[in-house]
């Protein structure tokens, strides 16, 4: 008979701190996805990206991601280090 206590490795329990980090990553991932989609749309609409970001980054769309990542996103670079290899 199979026992639930076989030698299968069990992951360590998640702490409150690591759960907060998970929540942060979910929030940031949503911002990054929305920003990438918006910039792609702007490129396809042939808008001036520099003028666009200057205009919308002062209002409700403002974010750290926009200020610091829009140029790399427009260049097609999306490796922002979200992978957490500790969980693999």
Gaussian input, Z-matrix of N, CA and C with variables (Angstrom, degrees):
# hf/3-21g

backbone

0 1
 N
 C     1     B1
 C     2     B2     1     A1
 N     3     B3     2     A2     1     D1
 C     4     B4     3     A3     2     D2
 C     5     B5     4     A4     3     D3
 N     6     B6     5     A5     4     D4
 C     7     B7     6     A6     5     D5
 C     8     B8     7     A7     6     D6
 N     9     B9     8     A8     7     D7
 C    10    B10     9     A9     8     D8
 C    11    B11    10    A10     9     D9
 N    12    B12    11    A11    10    D10
 C    13    B13    12    A12    11    D11
 C    14    B14    13    A13    12    D12
 N    15    B15    14    A14    13    D13
 C    16    B16    15    A15    14    D14
 C    17    B17    16    A16    15    D15
 N    18    B18    17    A17    16    D16
 C    19    B19    18    A18    17    D17
 C    20    B20    19    A19    18    D18
 N    21    B21    20    A20    19    D19
 C    22    B22    21    A21    20    D20
 C    23    B23    22    A22    21    D21
 N    24    B24    23    A23    22    D22
 C    25    B25    24    A24    23    D23
 C    26    B26    25    A25    24    D24
 N    27    B27    26    A26    25    D25
 C    28    B28    27    A27    26    D26
 C    29    B29    28    A28    27    D27
 N    30    B30    29    A29    28    D28
 C    31    B31    30    A30    29    D29
 C    32    B32    31    A31    30    D30
 N    33    B33    32    A32    31    D31
 C    34    B34    33    A33    32    D32
 C    35    B35    34    A34    33    D33
 N    36    B36    35    A35    34    D34
 C    37    B37    36    A36    35    D35
 C    38    B38    37    A37    36    D36
 N    39    B39    38    A38    37    D37
 C    40    B40    39    A39    38    D38
 C    41    B41    40    A40    39    D39
 N    42    B42    41    A41    40    D40
 C    43    B43    42    A42    41    D41
 C    44    B44    43    A43    42    D42
 N    45    B45    44    A44    43    D43
 C    46    B46    45    A45    44    D44
 C    47    B47    46    A46    45    D45
 N    48    B48    47    A47    46    D46
 C    49    B49    48    A48    47    D47
 C    50    B50    49    A49    48    D48
 N    51    B51    50    A50    49    D49
 C    52    B52    51    A51    50    D50
 C    53    B53    52    A52    51    D51
 N    54    B54    53    A53    52    D52
 C    55    B55    54    A54    53    D53
 C    56    B56    55    A55    54    D54
 N    57    B57    56    A56    55    D55
 C    58    B58    57    A57    56    D56
 C    59    B59    58    A58    57    D57
 N    60    B60    59    A59    58    D58
 C    61    B61    60    A60    59    D59
 C    62    B62    61    A61    60    D60
 N    63    B63    62    A62    61    D61
 C    64    B64    63    A63    62    D62
 C    65    B65    64    A64    63    D63
 N    66    B66    65    A65    64    D64
 C    67    B67    66    A66    65    D65
 C    68    B68    67    A67    66    D66
 N    69    B69    68    A68    67    D67
 C    70    B70    69    A69    68    D68
 C    71    B71    70    A70    69    D69
 N    72    B72    71    A71    70    D70
 C    73    B73    72    A72    71    D71
 C    74    B74    73    A73    72    D72
 N    75    B75    74    A74    73    D73
 C    76    B76    75    A75    74    D74
 C    77    B77    76    A76    75    D75
 N    78    B78    77    A77    76    D76
 C    79    B79    78    A78    77    D77
 C    80    B80    79    A79    78    D78
 N    81    B81    80    A80    79    D79
 C    82    B82    81    A81    80    D80
 C    83    B83    82    A82    81    D81
 N    84    B84    83    A83    82    D82
 C    85    B85    84    A84    83    D83
 C    86    B86    85    A85    84    D84
 N    87    B87    86    A86    85    D85
 C    88    B88    87    A87    86    D86
 C    89    B89    88    A88    87    D87
 N    90    B90    89    A89    88    D88
 C    91    B91    90    A90    89    D89
 C    92    B92    91    A91    90    D90
 N    93    B93    92    A92    91    D91
 C    94    B94    93    A93    92    D92
 C    95    B95    94    A94    93    D93
 N    96    B96    95    A95    94    D94
 C    97    B97    96    A96    95    D95
 C    98    B98    97    A97    96    D96
 N    99    B99    98    A98    97    D97
 C   100   B100    99    A99    98    D98
 C   101   B101   100   A100    99    D99
 N   102   B102   101   A101   100   D100
 C   103   B103   102   A102   101   D101
 C   104   B104   103   A103   102   D102
 N   105   B105   104   A104   103   D103
 C   106   B106   105   A105   104   D104
 C   107   B107   106   A106   105   D105
 N   108   B108   107   A107   106   D106
 C   109   B109   108   A108   107   D107
 C   110   B110   109   A109   108   D108
 N   111   B111   110   A110   109   D109
 C   112   B112   111   A111   110   D110
 C   113   B113   112   A112   111   D111
 N   114   B114   113   A113   112   D112
 C   115   B115   114   A114   113   D113
 C   116   B116   115   A115   114   D114
 N   117   B117   116   A116   115   D115
 C   118   B118   117   A117   116   D116
 C   119   B119   118   A118   117   D117
 N   120   B120   119   A119   118   D118
 C   121   B121   120   A120   119   D119
 C   122   B122   121   A121   120   D120
 N   123   B123   122   A122   121   D121
 C   124   B124   123   A123   122   D122
 C   125   B125   124   A124   123   D123
 N   126   B126   125   A125   124   D124
 C   127   B127   126   A126   125   D125
 C   128   B128   127   A127   126   D126
 N   129   B129   128   A128   127   D127
 C   130   B130   129   A129   128   D128
 C   131   B131   130   A130   129   D129
 N   132   B132   131   A131   130   D130
 C   133   B133   132   A132   131   D131
 C   134   B134   133   A133   132   D132
 N   135   B135   134   A134   133   D133
 C   136   B136   135   A135   134   D134
 C   137   B137   136   A136   135   D135
 N   138   B138   137   A137   136   D136
 C   139   B139   138   A138   137   D137
 C   140   B140   139   A139   138   D138
 N   141   B141   140   A140   139   D139
 C   142   B142   141   A141   140   D140
 C   143   B143   142   A142   141   D141
 N   144   B144   143   A143   142   D142
 C   145   B145   144   A144   143   D143
 C   146   B146   145   A145   144   D144
 N   147   B147   146   A146   145   D145
 C   148   B148   147   A147   146   D146
 C   149   B149   148   A148   147   D147
 N   150   B150   149   A149   148   D148
 C   151   B151   150   A150   149   D149
 C   152   B152   151   A151   150   D150
 N   153   B153   152   A152   151   D151
 C   154   B154   153   A153   152   D152
 C   155   B155   154   A154   153   D153
 N   156   B156   155   A155   154   D154
 C   157   B157   156   A156   155   D155
 C   158   B158   157   A157   156   D156
 N   159   B159   158   A158   157   D157
 C   160   B160   159   A159   158   D158
 C   161   B161   160   A160   159   D159
 N   162   B162   161   A161   160   D160
 C   163   B163   162   A162   161   D161
 C   164   B164   163   A163   162   D162
 N   165   B165   164   A164   163   D163
 C   166   B166   165   A165   164   D164
 C   167   B167   166   A166   165   D165
 N   168   B168   167   A167   166   D166
 C   169   B169   168   A168   167   D167
 C   170   B170   169   A169   168   D168
 N   171   B171   170   A170   169   D169
 C   172   B172   171   A171   170   D170
 C   173   B173   172   A172   171   D171
 N   174   B174   173   A173   172   D172
 C   175   B175   174   A174   173   D173
 C   176   B176   175   A175   174   D174
 N   177   B177   176   A176   175   D175
 C   178   B178   177   A177   176   D176
 C   179   B179   178   A178   177   D177
 N   180   B180   179   A179   178   D178
 C   181   B181   180   A180   179   D179
 C   182   B182   181   A181   180   D180
 N   183   B183   182   A182   181   D181
 C   184   B184   183   A183   182   D182
 C   185   B185   184   A184   183   D183
 N   186   B186   185   A185   184   D184
 C   187   B187   186   A186   185   D185
 C   188   B188   187   A187   186   D186
 N   189   B189   188   A188   187   D187
 C   190   B190   189   A189   188   D188
 C   191   B191   190   A190   189   D189
 N   192   B192   191   A191   190   D190
 C   193   B193   192   A192   191   D191
 C   194   B194   193   A193   192   D192
 N   195   B195   194   A194   193   D193
 C   196   B196   195   A195   194   D194
 C   197   B197   196   A196   195   D195
 N   198   B198   197   A197   196   D196
 C   199   B199   198   A198   197   D197
 C   200   B200   199   A199   198   D198
 N   201   B201   200   A200   199   D199
 C   202   B202   201   A201   200   D200
 C   203   B203   202   A202   201   D201
 N   204   B204   203   A203   202   D202
 C   205   B205   204   A204   203   D203
 C   206   B206   205   A205   204   D204
 N   207   B207   206   A206   205   D205
 C   208   B208   207   A207   206   D206
 C   209   B209   208   A208   207   D207
 N   210   B210   209   A209   208   D208
 C   211   B211   210   A210   209   D209
 C   212   B212   211   A211   210   D210
 N   213   B213   212   A212   211   D211
 C   214   B214   213   A213   212   D212
 C   215   B215   214   A214   213   D213
 N   216   B216   215   A215   214   D214
 C   217   B217   216   A216   215   D215
 C   218   B218   217   A217   216   D216
 N   219   B219   218   A218   217   D217
 C   220   B220   219   A219   218   D218
 C   221   B221   220   A220   219   D219
 N   222   B222   221   A221   220   D220
 C   223   B223   222   A222   221   D221
 C   224   B224   223   A223   222   D222
 N   225   B225   224   A224   223   D223
 C   226   B226   225   A225   224   D224
 C   227   B227   226   A226   225   D225
 N   228   B228   227   A227   226   D226
 C   229   B229   228   A228   227   D227
 C   230   B230   229   A229   228   D228
 N   231   B231   230   A230   229   D229
 C   232   B232   231   A231   230   D230
 C   233   B233   232   A232   231   D231
 N   234   B234   233   A233   232   D232
 C   235   B235   234   A234   233   D233
 C   236   B236   235   A235   234   D234
 N   237   B237   236   A236   235   D235
 C   238   B238   237   A237   236   D236
 C   239   B239   238   A238   237   D237
 N   240   B240   239   A239   238   D238
 C   241   B241   240   A240   239   D239
 C   242   B242   241   A241   240   D240
 N   243   B243   242   A242   241   D241
 C   244   B244   243   A243   242   D242
 C   245   B245   244   A244   243   D243
 N   246   B246   245   A245   244   D244
 C   247   B247   246   A246   245   D245
 C   248   B248   247   A247   246   D246
 N   249   B249   248   A248   247   D247
 C   250   B250   249   A249   248   D248
 C   251   B251   250   A250   249   D249
 N   252   B252   251   A251   250   D250
 C   253   B253   252   A252   251   D251
 C   254   B254   253   A253   252   D252
 N   255   B255   254   A254   253   D253
 C   256   B256   255   A255   254   D254
 C   257   B257   256   A256   255   D255
 N   258   B258   257   A257   256   D256
 C   259   B259   258   A258   257   D257
 C   260   B260   259   A259   258   D258
 N   261   B261   260   A260   259   D259
 C   262   B262   261   A261   260   D260
 C   263   B263   262   A262   261   D261

   B1=1.4468
   B2=1.5281
   B3=1.2984
   B4=1.4649
   B5=1.5215
   B6=1.2962
   B7=1.4580
   B8=1.5224
   B9=1.3061
   B10=1.4632
   B11=1.5228
   B12=1.3023
   B13=1.4602
   B14=1.5281
   B15=1.3274
   B16=1.4578
   B17=1.5173
   B18=1.2884
   B19=1.4621
   B20=1.5236
   B21=1.3068
   B22=1.4664
   B23=1.5268
   B24=1.3069
   B25=1.4617
   B26=1.5162
   B27=1.2924
   B28=1.4637
   B29=1.5148
   B30=1.3441
   B31=1.4656
   B32=1.5219
   B33=1.2986
   B34=1.4608
   B35=1.5214
   B36=1.3157
   B37=1.4696
   B38=1.5239
   B39=1.3276
   B40=1.4557
   B41=1.5327
   B42=1.3032
   B43=1.4596
   B44=1.5235
   B45=1.3230
   B46=1.4667
   B47=1.5222
   B48=1.3214
   B49=1.4676
   B50=1.5226
   B51=1.3200
   B52=1.4610
   B53=1.5198
   B54=1.3157
   B55=1.4744
   B56=1.5290
   B57=1.3382
   B58=1.4634
   B59=1.5264
   B60=1.3176
   B61=1.4614
   B62=1.5239
   B63=1.3306
   B64=1.4621
   B65=1.5320
   B66=1.3263
   B67=1.4666
   B68=1.5220
   B69=1.3237
   B70=1.4628
   B71=1.5276
   B72=1.3174
   B73=1.4591
   B74=1.5253
   B75=1.3290
   B76=1.4654
   B77=1.5318
   B78=1.3293
   B79=1.4725
   B80=1.5149
   B81=1.3052
   B82=1.4590
   B83=1.5208
   B84=1.3153
   B85=1.4696
   B86=1.5189
   B87=1.3299
   B88=1.4620
   B89=1.5160
   B90=1.3183
   B91=1.4664
   B92=1.5208
   B93=1.3313
   B94=1.4665
   B95=1.5273
   B96=1.3216
   B97=1.4637
   B98=1.5247
   B99=1.3231
   B100=1.4631
   B101=1.5207
   B102=1.3306
   B103=1.4554
   B104=1.5290
   B105=1.3175
   B106=1.4720
   B107=1.5284
   B108=1.3153
   B109=1.4641
   B110=1.5317
   B111=1.3334
   B112=1.4616
   B113=1.5287
   B114=1.3197
   B115=1.4600
   B116=1.5239
   B117=1.3121
   B118=1.4639
   B119=1.5283
   B120=1.3206
   B121=1.4606
   B122=1.5325
   B123=1.3328
   B124=1.4617
   B125=1.5250
   B126=1.3311
   B127=1.4655
   B128=1.5246
   B129=1.3227
   B130=1.4715
   B131=1.5221
   B132=1.3368
   B133=1.4653
   B134=1.5289
   B135=1.3342
   B136=1.4596
   B137=1.5280
   B138=1.3305
   B139=1.4589
   B140=1.5221
   B141=1.3068
   B142=1.4596
   B143=1.5342
   B144=1.3157
   B145=1.4619
   B146=1.5315
   B147=1.3182
   B148=1.4685
   B149=1.5323
   B150=1.3225
   B151=1.4676
   B152=1.5229
   B153=1.3142
   B154=1.4570
   B155=1.5232
   B156=1.3194
   B157=1.4649
   B158=1.5227
   B159=1.3207
   B160=1.4712
   B161=1.5254
   B162=1.3194
   B163=1.4672
   B164=1.5267
   B165=1.3253
   B166=1.4741
   B167=1.5244
   B168=1.3149
   B169=1.4663
   B170=1.5251
   B171=1.2985
   B172=1.4724
   B173=1.5239
   B174=1.3210
   B175=1.4626
   B176=1.5167
   B177=1.2994
   B178=1.4566
   B179=1.5162
   B180=1.3168
   B181=1.4667
   B182=1.5228
   B183=1.3271
   B184=1.4619
   B185=1.5183
   B186=1.3256
   B187=1.4641
   B188=1.5190
   B189=1.3137
   B190=1.4577
   B191=1.5183
   B192=1.3242
   B193=1.4612
   B194=1.5253
   B195=1.3245
   B196=1.4642
   B197=1.5268
   B198=1.3084
   B199=1.4636
   B200=1.5274
   B201=1.3325
   B202=1.4557
   B203=1.5186
   B204=1.3251
   B205=1.4586
   B206=1.5240
   B207=1.3292
   B208=1.4622
   B209=1.5240
   B210=1.3186
   B211=1.4674
   B212=1.5200
   B213=1.3231
   B214=1.4678
   B215=1.5276
   B216=1.3233
   B217=1.4670
   B218=1.5276
   B219=1.3221
   B220=1.4565
   B221=1.5344
   B222=1.3370
   B223=1.4670
   B224=1.5293
   B225=1.3395
   B226=1.4639
   B227=1.5135
   B228=1.3228
   B229=1.4727
   B230=1.5230
   B231=1.3305
   B232=1.4599
   B233=1.5242
   B234=1.3069
   B235=1.4581
   B236=1.5222
   B237=1.3258
   B238=1.4578
   B239=1.5205
   B240=1.3248
   B241=1.4593
   B242=1.5023
   B243=1.3262
   B244=1.4629
   B245=1.5184
   B246=1.3055
   B247=1.4604
   B248=1.5173
   B249=1.3131
   B250=1.4674
   B251=1.5185
   B252=1.3019
   B253=1.4501
   B254=1.5147
   B255=1.3282
   B256=1.4724
   B257=1.5215
   B258=1.3095
   B259=1.4680
   B260=1.5126
   B261=1.2959
   B262=1.4796
   B263=1.5104
   A1=108.83
   A2=116.43
   A3=122.23
   A4=109.73
   A5=116.22
   A6=120.98
   A7=109.65
   A8=116.67
   A9=121.34
   A10=111.29
   A11=116.99
   A12=120.23
   A13=111.77
   A14=116.59
   A15=119.19
   A16=109.20
   A17=117.14
   A18=120.83
   A19=114.34
   A20=118.78
   A21=120.32
   A22=109.40
   A23=116.00
   A24=120.26
   A25=110.43
   A26=115.33
   A27=120.64
   A28=108.55
   A29=117.36
   A30=119.03
   A31=110.73
   A32=115.51
   A33=120.31
   A34=109.34
   A35=117.81
   A36=119.32
   A37=110.97
   A38=115.97
   A39=121.63
   A40=108.70
   A41=116.73
   A42=121.81
   A43=109.93
   A44=115.89
   A45=119.99
   A46=110.47
   A47=116.61
   A48=120.08
   A49=110.81
   A50=117.56
   A51=119.31
   A52=110.96
   A53=118.23
   A54=120.85
   A55=110.26
   A56=117.17
   A57=120.31
   A58=110.01
   A59=116.84
   A60=120.22
   A61=110.53
   A62=117.25
   A63=121.17
   A64=110.32
   A65=116.77
   A66=121.33
   A67=109.81
   A68=116.95
   A69=121.02
   A70=110.50
   A71=117.94
   A72=121.42
   A73=111.46
   A74=117.09
   A75=120.47
   A76=109.70
   A77=116.49
   A78=120.13
   A79=111.49
   A80=117.55
   A81=121.21
   A82=110.80
   A83=117.32
   A84=120.15
   A85=110.47
   A86=117.39
   A87=120.54
   A88=112.12
   A89=116.23
   A90=120.70
   A91=110.34
   A92=116.33
   A93=120.91
   A94=110.67
   A95=116.98
   A96=120.09
   A97=110.72
   A98=117.38
   A99=120.65
   A100=112.13
   A101=116.38
   A102=120.75
   A103=110.75
   A104=116.80
   A105=120.31
   A106=110.70
   A107=117.24
   A108=121.10
   A109=110.72
   A110=116.24
   A111=120.34
   A112=111.54
   A113=116.51
   A114=119.56
   A115=111.60
   A116=116.49
   A117=120.03
   A118=110.09
   A119=115.96
   A120=121.24
   A121=110.52
   A122=116.95
   A123=121.62
   A124=111.28
   A125=116.84
   A126=120.11
   A127=110.82
   A128=116.66
   A129=120.43
   A130=111.33
   A131=117.07
   A132=121.30
   A133=111.17
   A134=116.05
   A135=123.39
   A136=112.64
   A137=115.74
   A138=120.68
   A139=109.57
   A140=116.99
   A141=122.21
   A142=107.36
   A143=116.14
   A144=121.08
   A145=111.64
   A146=117.61
   A147=120.76
   A148=110.75
   A149=117.12
   A150=120.67
   A151=110.71
   A152=116.35
   A153=120.92
   A154=110.81
   A155=116.74
   A156=120.31
   A157=110.57
   A158=117.39
   A159=120.26
   A160=110.87
   A161=116.62
   A162=120.66
   A163=112.12
   A164=117.40
   A165=118.82
   A166=113.79
   A167=118.24
   A168=119.53
   A169=112.87
   A170=117.34
   A171=120.59
   A172=111.85
   A173=117.22
   A174=120.71
   A175=112.37
   A176=115.54
   A177=122.04
   A178=114.27
   A179=117.46
   A180=120.37
   A181=112.59
   A182=117.15
   A183=121.19
   A184=110.95
   A185=116.09
   A186=121.53
   A187=109.28
   A188=115.59
   A189=120.74
   A190=109.59
   A191=115.70
   A192=120.03
   A193=110.56
   A194=117.31
   A195=119.87
   A196=110.42
   A197=116.14
   A198=120.26
   A199=112.37
   A200=117.05
   A201=120.92
   A202=115.65
   A203=117.98
   A204=119.72
   A205=115.29
   A206=118.47
   A207=117.79
   A208=112.39
   A209=118.48
   A210=119.61
   A211=111.95
   A212=117.07
   A213=118.78
   A214=110.79
   A215=117.24
   A216=120.07
   A217=110.72
   A218=116.74
   A219=120.87
   A220=110.30
   A221=115.63
   A222=120.67
   A223=112.23
   A224=116.78
   A225=120.82
   A226=114.13
   A227=117.80
   A228=121.68
   A229=108.60
   A230=115.97
   A231=120.51
   A232=113.83
   A233=119.05
   A234=121.40
   A235=109.12
   A236=116.29
   A237=121.03
   A238=113.54
   A239=117.71
   A240=120.02
   A241=115.35
   A242=118.95
   A243=119.87
   A244=113.37
   A245=118.58
   A246=120.60
   A247=109.54
   A248=116.16
   A249=121.71
   A250=106.44
   A251=116.32
   A252=120.86
   A253=113.07
   A254=118.31
   A255=120.82
   A256=110.42
   A257=117.90
   A258=120.99
   A259=112.95
   A260=118.18
   A261=118.92
   A262=111.35
   D1=140.90
   D2=-179.27
   D3=-74.85
   D4=136.98
   D5=179.15
   D6=-111.52
   D7=139.09
   D8=178.78
   D9=-69.17
   D10=-12.28
   D11=-178.28
   D12=-102.21
   D13=26.43
   D14=176.32
   D15=-65.00
   D16=179.83
   D17=-172.00
   D18=-77.46
   D19=15.30
   D20=177.92
   D21=-61.46
   D22=132.23
   D23=-179.75
   D24=-69.93
   D25=135.94
   D26=177.60
   D27=-109.71
   D28=134.55
   D29=178.73
   D30=-67.60
   D31=151.57
   D32=176.66
   D33=-64.20
   D34=147.69
   D35=178.79
   D36=-63.12
   D37=145.01
   D38=-179.39
   D39=-78.09
   D40=137.26
   D41=178.46
   D42=-89.73
   D43=167.71
   D44=177.39
   D45=-60.89
   D46=-37.55
   D47=179.45
   D48=-63.61
   D49=-44.62
   D50=-179.86
   D51=-69.08
   D52=-30.18
   D53=175.33
   D54=-66.98
   D55=-39.36
   D56=177.11
   D57=-64.05
   D58=-38.96
   D59=176.66
   D60=-62.86
   D61=-39.32
   D62=177.14
   D63=-60.49
   D64=-45.98
   D65=179.89
   D66=-61.48
   D67=-43.24
   D68=178.75
   D69=-59.74
   D70=-44.52
   D71=-179.15
   D72=-63.95
   D73=-38.03
   D74=177.91
   D75=-63.87
   D76=-44.74
   D77=179.20
   D78=-62.17
   D79=-47.08
   D80=-178.17
   D81=-66.10
   D82=-39.46
   D83=179.72
   D84=-59.46
   D85=-38.86
   D86=177.67
   D87=-64.75
   D88=-41.46
   D89=178.58
   D90=-64.34
   D91=-45.91
   D92=-179.05
   D93=-62.23
   D94=-43.30
   D95=179.88
   D96=-63.68
   D97=-45.65
   D98=179.72
   D99=-62.82
   D100=-42.21
   D101=179.19
   D102=-64.70
   D103=-43.50
   D104=179.28
   D105=-61.77
   D106=-43.15
   D107=179.18
   D108=-63.61
   D109=-43.87
   D110=-179.12
   D111=-64.12
   D112=-42.19
   D113=179.68
   D114=-67.89
   D115=-36.78
   D116=176.33
   D117=-62.78
   D118=-45.08
   D119=177.36
   D120=-59.14
   D121=-44.74
   D122=-179.84
   D123=-62.66
   D124=-40.51
   D125=177.67
   D126=-63.29
   D127=-45.88
   D128=-179.90
   D129=-64.77
   D130=-30.05
   D131=177.70
   D132=-83.66
   D133=1.64
   D134=178.68
   D135=57.89
   D136=39.82
   D137=176.07
   D138=-83.68
   D139=154.24
   D140=175.16
   D141=-76.31
   D142=108.01
   D143=-173.21
   D144=-62.20
   D145=-42.93
   D146=-179.25
   D147=-60.05
   D148=-45.62
   D149=179.05
   D150=-67.21
   D151=-39.85
   D152=179.41
   D153=-60.82
   D154=-51.45
   D155=-178.58
   D156=-63.75
   D157=-39.51
   D158=177.02
   D159=-58.87
   D160=-37.92
   D161=-177.88
   D162=-76.44
   D163=-48.24
   D164=-173.23
   D165=-85.40
   D166=-15.33
   D167=-177.93
   D168=-77.37
   D169=-3.07
   D170=178.17
   D171=-98.79
   D172=-5.24
   D173=-178.05
   D174=-112.97
   D175=-147.91
   D176=-176.20
   D177=-65.79
   D178=-20.31
   D179=-179.78
   D180=-82.90
   D181=-6.81
   D182=-176.77
   D183=-59.45
   D184=137.98
   D185=174.28
   D186=-158.90
   D187=160.84
   D188=175.01
   D189=-59.80
   D190=-40.24
   D191=-179.14
   D192=-60.25
   D193=-43.54
   D194=-179.52
   D195=-63.80
   D196=-48.64
   D197=-177.32
   D198=-61.25
   D199=-35.80
   D200=-171.36
   D201=-106.91
   D202=-13.56
   D203=-174.45
   D204=-120.43
   D205=-10.12
   D206=-172.31
   D207=-62.79
   D208=-36.23
   D209=-178.83
   D210=-66.23
   D211=-41.15
   D212=178.35
   D213=-70.09
   D214=-35.44
   D215=178.12
   D216=-63.76
   D217=-44.30
   D218=179.22
   D219=-62.53
   D220=-30.56
   D221=178.14
   D222=-82.18
   D223=-0.43
   D224=177.85
   D225=82.62
   D226=20.10
   D227=179.50
   D228=-105.35
   D229=118.39
   D230=-174.36
   D231=-125.78
   D232=16.20
   D233=-179.84
   D234=-85.62
   D235=89.95
   D236=-175.82
   D237=-104.07
   D238=10.02
   D239=174.25
   D240=78.04
   D241=34.85
   D242=-179.90
   D243=-84.86
   D244=-12.84
   D245=-178.61
   D246=-67.72
   D247=134.18
   D248=176.60
   D249=-113.07
   D250=94.96
   D251=-174.11
   D252=-74.16
   D253=-8.29
   D254=178.04
   D255=-67.85
   D256=-23.55
   D257=-175.55
   D258=-92.89
   D259=-1.48
   D260=-177.25
   D261=-83.57

